[in-house]
Amino acid sequence: MKALKKLSLMAVLCLGLAACKKENQIQPQTNLFEQKLNSKAATANAQAIVAGFPENFESATKGSYTTANVTLTSGSWSLNDALIGNLAADAKNGSQSARIRNTGILSMNFDVNGADVVSIAHAKYGTDANSTWQLWYSTNGGSSWLQSGSTITSSSAALSTVTFNTAITGNVRFQIRKISGGTSRINIDDFSIATGDGGTTTPPTTTPGDNSNLLMGNPSNAVTSTSSPENYLMQGTYYSSSYSKSRAVPNWVSWHIGSSDLGSTSRQDDFRANNTLPSGWYQVSNSSYSGSGFDRGHNCPSGDRTASVASNSSTFLMSNMMPQAPNNNQGPWADLENYTRSLVTAGNEVYVICGSYGSGGTGSNGGITYTIDNGRINVPASTWKVIVVLPNGSNDLSRVTSSTRVITVNMPNTNGLNTNWRTYRTTVNAVESATGYDILSNVPVAVQNAIEATTDNQ
């Protein structure tokens, strides 16, 4: 079945076009919707280090954690709950490195022109406990930020280097955000930015840590680059996705659910446009689905993010929605969401990847609808979901075995559905054949071969 993962997605996006037509329905143009989700191979050309980098934090001093700007060799940086350390316990190449505590941020106050690769040396400070951190970037002068790559864990007192294949063109600036570990500190050194010929569009090569949205893999090798508008990687704190500019819906969304994600926060219902999409891209609004006969169907559900207002609100971005037939969204799809959360409350954690494909669904207005919002939003023909179930624990990826429970469903996007989600169970291989994705790509191939060929029967 692995060979099927190389199928052209051109055929996939046309699945709904062969269905019978209803008069007055807008149909997608061939050159708009029959596109393969494209990812390029990494460039073999040598890459040039941006002037002023690597930033090694040797050219200035800052002895307190109080927020302040510091002028370094590369430019002005803001150090928030961070300082420049030169103690014996500071992990460093040379005499100094940056040291961050709590949820401190190390941020560039200036832009560089393009960044294909960012590499960063990191370590925990002395005997402090482990901490995690993330790389974020801004292409609009710091007005808004997106995460690049996966969450990184600093667990060794010796420096190691992590590389992010960012593939960003134009003006960009970066920041490092420490996100866990409390007062435990981390050291950052040798922050390097390199550019090539603009062809580096492979996904981040970092190994995600436990609970990361992309721990099980990046199904379509999505990248955060406007040169890949049909397979655009959007990395967020609460879920990650591959977004299609022309279809104006996610190709897929991936997230983790643990007990800490489920709380008592009420449903925010603050449907809104995602204004962090690249400049010039159409932003689906909260009213774009009005009168269409389709629900604003969550990919990552509101109910999976009830630990805080921020987490719940994040699920109401319209970039997390797909036009979903009401009896699909409110019926077996919702029941499966509830069942998934019951697995978590029973002592498990789960990794979920879901999405949609094809064109042409049937909503409450009847007939086959190919697009809504004056042709701007594609209506998928099918919705699918893959759920990897693990008992609570650590080292999650290594705990996925040939006996791990994997629930996979593929549901037609119509109102004539059976109400029992179990009716639509299938194999991961079947969904991969329909989409061309490699859904559990970070799982060892031998384990993939076992679990992806099995239909859940519990």
C-alpha positions in Angstrom: 0.0 0.0 0.0 3.0 2.4 0.5 3.3 2.7 -3.3 -0.2 4.2 -3.4 1.0 7.2 -1.3 2.6 8.5 -4.5 -0.7 8.7 -6.4 -1.3 12.1 -8.0 -3.6 14.3 -6.0 -4.8 15.7 -9.3 -7.2 12.8 -9.5 -8.2 13.1 -5.9 -9.3 16.7 -6.2 -11.5 15.7 -9.1 -13.5 12.9 -7.4 -16.6 14.9 -6.9 -16.7 16.3 -10.5 -18.0 13.0 -12.0 -21.1 13.2 -9.9 -24.4 14.2 -11.5 -24.9 17.9 -11.7 -27.7 20.2 -10.5 -28.6 23.3 -12.4 -27.3 26.6 -11.2 -24.6 25.1 -9.0 -21.1 26.7 -9.4 -18.6 24.1 -10.5 -14.9 24.5 -9.9 -12.6 25.4 -12.8 -10.3 22.6 -13.8 -7.2 24.6 -13.5 -8.2 25.8 -10.0 -9.2 22.6 -8.2 -7.4 19.8 -10.1 -4.1 20.5 -8.6 -1.6 18.2 -7.0 -0.5 19.4 -3.5 3.1 20.2 -4.4 6.2 19.8 -2.3 9.6 20.3 -3.8 12.8 18.3 -2.9 15.3 20.2 -0.8 17.8 22.2 -2.9 21.2 20.7 -3.3 22.8 24.1 -3.8 25.0 25.7 -1.1 23.2 28.2 1.1 24.7 31.5 2.2 24.6 32.7 5.8 22.8 36.0 6.1 25.1 38.9 7.0 25.5 39.3 10.8 24.8 35.7 11.5 25.4 33.3 13.2 24.4 35.5 16.1 26.6 34.2 19.0 25.7 36.8 21.7 29.3 37.7 22.3 29.1 41.4 21.4 27.0 42.8 24.2 26.1 42.4 27.9 22.8 42.1 29.7 22.9 40.9 33.3 19.2 41.0 34.3 16.0 39.3 33.2 14.2 42.6 32.9 12.9 43.2 29.4 15.3 45.4 27.4 16.6 45.8 23.9 20.3 44.8 23.2 22.3 45.7 20.1 24.2 42.6 18.9 26.3 41.9 15.8 23.2 41.0 13.8 21.0 43.8 15.0 18.7 44.9 17.8 17.1 42.1 19.8 14.5 42.2 22.6 15.3 40.0 25.6 12.1 39.4 27.7 12.7 37.4 30.9 16.1 36.7 29.3 19.7 37.8 29.7 23.1 37.2 28.2 24.8 34.6 30.4 28.5 34.0 31.0 28.6 31.7 34.0 30.1 28.3 34.2 26.7 26.7 34.1 25.7 28.5 30.9 26.0 26.2 27.9 27.9 28.3 25.3 30.3 28.3 22.4 32.7 31.0 23.3 32.2 33.1 26.5 28.5 34.0 26.3 25.0 32.8 25.2 21.4 33.9 25.8 19.6 32.5 28.8 15.8 32.4 29.0 13.6 31.5 32.0 9.8 31.1 32.7 8.0 32.0 29.4 10.6 34.5 28.2 11.0 35.5 24.6 14.1 36.3 22.6 13.1 38.4 19.6 14.6 40.1 16.6 13.6 43.8 16.3 14.7 43.8 12.6 14.0 41.9 9.4 16.2 39.9 7.1 15.4 39.3 3.4 14.5 35.6 3.2 15.3 32.6 5.3 15.5 29.1 3.9 17.1 27.5 6.9 17.4 28.5 10.6 19.7 26.6 12.9 19.9 27.2 16.7 22.1 25.7 19.3 20.3 25.0 22.6 20.7 23.3 26.0 19.2 23.4 29.4 21.0 25.6 32.0 23.2 23.6 34.4 21.2 21.1 36.4 17.8 22.7 35.7 14.9 20.6 34.6 13.9 20.2 31.0 12.1 23.0 29.2 10.4 23.3 25.8 10.6 26.2 23.4 9.4 27.2 19.9 10.6 29.2 16.9 8.2 31.8 15.7 8.4 34.2 12.7 6.7 37.3 11.4 6.6 38.6 7.8 4.8 41.9 8.7 7.3 43.6 11.0 6.2 41.9 14.1 2.4 42.7 13.8 1.5 39.0 13.9 3.5 35.7 14.4 3.3 32.1 13.3 5.1 29.1 14.7 7.8 27.5 12.5 8.4 23.8 12.9 7.7 21.8 16.0 8.1 22.4 19.7 11.7 21.6 20.9 12.7 20.1 24.2 16.0 21.1 25.8 17.0 18.1 28.0 20.8 18.1 27.9 23.3 20.5 29.5 25.4 20.3 26.4 24.6 22.3 23.4 23.0 20.6 20.4 21.8 22.2 17.2 18.3 22.0 15.8 17.5 23.0 12.2 14.3 24.4 10.8 13.7 24.4 7.0 11.7 27.6 6.9 11.6 28.4 3.2 10.4 32.0 3.7 10.9 34.7 1.1 10.8 38.4 1.6 11.1 40.3 4.9 11.1 38.1 8.0 12.1 38.2 11.6 12.2 35.5 14.3 11.7 35.0 18.0 12.3 32.1 20.4 9.5 31.5 22.9 10.1 29.4 26.0 6.8 27.7 26.7 7.3 25.3 29.6 9.6 24.4 32.4 8.8 27.3 34.7 11.8 28.8 36.4 14.1 26.2 34.7 16.3 28.0 32.2 17.6 27.3 28.7 20.6 28.6 26.8 20.4 29.7 23.2 23.6 30.2 21.1 24.8 30.4 17.5 21.5 31.5 16.0 22.0 31.2 12.2 19.9 32.1 9.2 20.8 30.9 5.7 19.4 31.5 2.3 19.7 29.5 -1.0 18.0 29.7 -4.3 14.5 29.8 -2.9 14.0 26.1 -3.6 14.1 24.7 -0.1 10.5 23.8 0.5 10.8 20.6 2.6 9.0 20.4 5.9 10.8 21.1 9.2 13.4 18.4 9.9 13.2 18.6 13.6 11.9 15.6 15.6 8.7 16.7 17.4 8.3 16.0 21.1 5.5 14.4 23.0 2.1 16.1 22.5 3.3 17.9 19.5 0.6 18.5 16.8 2.7 16.8 14.2 4.3 14.0 16.2 2.8 11.4 13.9 4.0 13.1 10.8 3.3 15.8 8.2 1.0 13.9 5.8 1.5 16.0 2.7 5.0 17.5 3.5 3.3 20.9 3.9 5.6 23.9 4.1 5.2 27.5 5.4 6.0 29.1 2.1 3.8 31.1 -0.3 5.5 29.2 -3.1 3.3 26.3 -1.9 -0.1 27.9 -1.7 -2.1 24.6 -2.1 -0.1 22.9 0.7 0.6 25.8 3.1 1.7 24.7 6.6 0.1 26.6 9.4 1.7 25.8 12.7 -0.3 26.8 15.8 -0.2 26.2 19.5 -3.4 24.2 19.6 -3.4 22.5 16.1 -1.5 22.5 12.9 -2.8 22.3 9.3 -2.1 22.2 5.6 -4.2 24.9 4.0 -5.3 25.3 0.3 -5.4 28.8 -1.0 -7.6 28.0 -4.0 -10.0 25.8 -2.0 -10.1 28.1 1.1 -10.2 25.1 3.4 -7.6 22.9 5.2 -6.4 19.9 3.4 -5.8 18.3 6.8 -5.5 19.3 10.4 -3.5 17.5 13.1 -3.6 17.8 16.9 -3.1 16.0 20.2 -5.6 15.6 23.0 -4.6 14.9 26.6 -6.4 15.3 29.8 -5.0 18.8 30.3 -6.7 19.9 27.1 -10.2 19.2 28.5 -11.6 21.6 31.0 -14.7 23.6 31.8 -14.3 26.5 29.3 -17.5 27.2 27.5 -17.9 27.3 23.7 -16.7 30.7 22.5 -18.6 30.7 19.1 -16.4 33.5 17.9 -16.2 32.5 14.3 -13.8 34.9 12.5 -11.4 35.3 9.6 -7.8 34.3 10.0 -5.9 37.5 9.4 -2.5 35.7 9.7 -3.0 34.2 6.2 -0.4 35.5 3.7 -1.0 38.9 2.3 -3.4 38.9 -0.7 -5.1 35.5 0.2 -8.8 35.4 0.5 -9.9 35.4 4.2 -13.1 33.3 4.7 -15.4 35.3 7.0 -17.9 34.2 9.7 -20.7 34.8 7.2 -19.2 33.1 4.2 -21.2 29.9 4.7 -24.6 31.7 5.3 -27.4 30.3 3.2 -25.2 27.6 1.7 -26.9 24.6 3.3 -23.6 23.6 4.9 -22.3 23.9 8.5 -19.2 25.7 9.4 -17.7 22.3 10.2 -14.7 22.3 12.6 -11.7 20.2 11.8 -10.2 20.5 15.3 -13.3 20.6 17.4 -14.2 23.2 20.0 -14.8 20.4 22.5 -11.2 19.2 22.2 -9.9 22.6 23.4 -11.8 23.5 26.6 -8.9 24.1 29.0 -8.8 27.9 28.3 -10.6 30.6 26.5 -7.6 31.0 24.1 -7.5 27.4 23.2 -11.2 27.2 22.6 -11.3 30.4 20.6 -8.5 29.2 18.4 -10.8 26.5 17.0 -13.3 29.1 15.6 -10.9 30.6 13.1 -12.5 30.0 9.7 -9.2 28.5 8.4 -10.1 25.5 10.7 -13.5 25.1 9.0 -14.9 23.1 6.0 -18.3 23.2 4.4 -19.9 20.2 6.1 -23.3 18.6 5.5 -25.4 19.2 8.7 -26.2 15.6 9.1 -22.5 14.7 8.7 -21.3 17.4 11.1 -24.0 17.0 13.7 -24.4 13.3 13.4 -21.7 10.6 13.1 -18.9 13.2 13.0 -20.0 14.8 16.3 -20.5 11.3 17.8 -17.0 10.3 16.9 -15.7 13.5 18.5 -17.5 12.7 21.7 -16.3 9.1 21.7 -12.7 10.3 21.2 -12.9 12.6 24.2 -14.3 9.7 26.2 -11.2 7.7 25.4 -9.1 10.6 26.9 -11.1 10.8 30.1 -10.7 7.0 30.4 -6.9 7.4 30.7 -5.7 7.6 27.2 -4.1 10.3 25.0 -4.9 10.6 21.3 -3.3 12.0 18.2 -5.9 13.0 15.6 -5.5 13.9 11.9 -8.5 14.7 9.9 -9.4 16.4 6.6 -11.5 16.4 3.5 -11.0 15.8 -0.2 -12.8 15.9 -3.6 -15.4 18.4 -4.7 -19.2 18.2 -4.5 -21.3 17.6 -1.4 -25.0 17.6 -0.6 -26.1 20.0 2.2 -29.6 20.9 3.5 -30.5 22.7 0.2 -30.3 19.4 -1.7 -28.5 18.6 -4.9 -24.7 18.6 -5.4 -22.9 21.8 -4.5 -19.3 22.2 -5.6 -18.5 25.7 -4.2 -20.0 28.3 -2.0 -19.3 32.0 -1.2 -19.5 32.9 -5.0 -17.1 30.2 -5.9 -14.4 31.0 -3.4 -14.8 28.0 -1.1 -14.6 24.3 -2.3 -17.3 21.9 -0.9 -15.5 18.6 -0.3 -17.0 15.3 -1.4 -15.7 13.3 1.7 -14.5 13.9 5.2 -12.0 11.6 6.9 -10.3 11.2 10.3 -7.5 9.1 11.8 -7.2 8.6 15.6 -4.2 7.0 17.2 -5.0 5.9 20.8 -2.3 5.5 23.4 -2.5 4.9 27.2 -1.2 8.0 29.1 2.6 8.0 29.1 5.7 9.5 27.6 7.9 8.8 24.6 4.7 8.6 22.6 6.1 7.9 19.2 8.1 4.9 20.4 5.0 3.5 22.0 3.2 3.2 18.8 3.3 -0.6 17.9 1.6 -3.0 15.6 -1.1 -3.5 18.2 -1.8 0.2 18.8 -5.5 1.0 18.3 -6.0 3.3 15.2 -9.6 4.4 14.4 -10.1 5.6 10.8 -13.3 6.8 9.2 -14.2 8.1 5.8 -17.6 9.7 5.5 -19.4 11.1 2.4 -20.2 14.8 2.8 -23.9 14.3 2.4 -27.1 14.6 4.5 -28.1 11.0 3.9 -25.7 9.5 6.4 -26.1 6.6 8.8 -26.0 8.0 12.3 -23.5 5.4 13.6 -19.9 6.5 13.0 -18.7 2.9 13.1 -20.5 2.4 9.8 -17.8 4.4 8.1 -14.7 2.7 9.6 -12.0 1.9 7.1 -8.2 1.6 7.0 -5.5 4.3 6.9 -4.3 2.8 3.7 -7.7 3.4 2.1 -7.6 7.1 3.1 -4.0 7.4 1.9 -5.1 5.9 -1.5 -7.8 8.5 -1.8 -5.7 11.5 -0.8 -2.1 10.6 -1.7 -1.0 11.5 1.8 1.4 9.6 4.1 -0.6 10.1 7.2 1.6 8.4 9.9 4.9 9.1 8.3 6.9 9.5 11.5 5.9 6.0 12.6 8.5 3.2 11.6 7.5 1.7 8.3 7.1 -1.8 9.7 4.6 -0.5 12.3 2.9 1.5 9.6 2.4 -1.5 7.5 0.6 -3.3 10.3 -1.6 -0.6 11.8 -2.5 1.2 8.5 -3.9 -2.0 7.0 -6.2 -2.7 9.9 -9.9 -1.6 10.3 -10.8 -0.9 13.9 -13.4 -3.2 15.3 -13.8 -2.2 19.0 
